[in-house]
Amino acid sequence: MVHLVAPEGSIFNSGPTAASFASSRTTMHLMEMILAALAPALPGEIPAMSGGDPAGVTATLRHERRGPGGMSVFTGATGFGARHGADGASAI
């Protein structure tokens, strides 16, 4: 069993009033830190890291008659998951 501790006020448990942006990016790094910590105990079982840099697309939305409509953001990780004897997911 793995037990994680994220003290209140930390980057992984910042609280509802803290300013934040792109929290998925910190989550991706947390996942990779956990896998890196487990790798020595599970040789050949832990997938390769993603490269740590997500790709993103941002679109500003505008309705023809009503004006500004909002913003849409898509963030996807680069290729990841290769392991002994198998390729990982493509980044394309």
Buried (B, 14 or more C-beta within 10 A) or exposed (E): EEEEEEEEEEEEEBEEEEEEEEEEBBEBBBBBEEBEEEBEEEEEEBBBBBEEEBEEEEEEEEEEEEEEEEEEEEEEBBBBBEEEEEEBEEEE
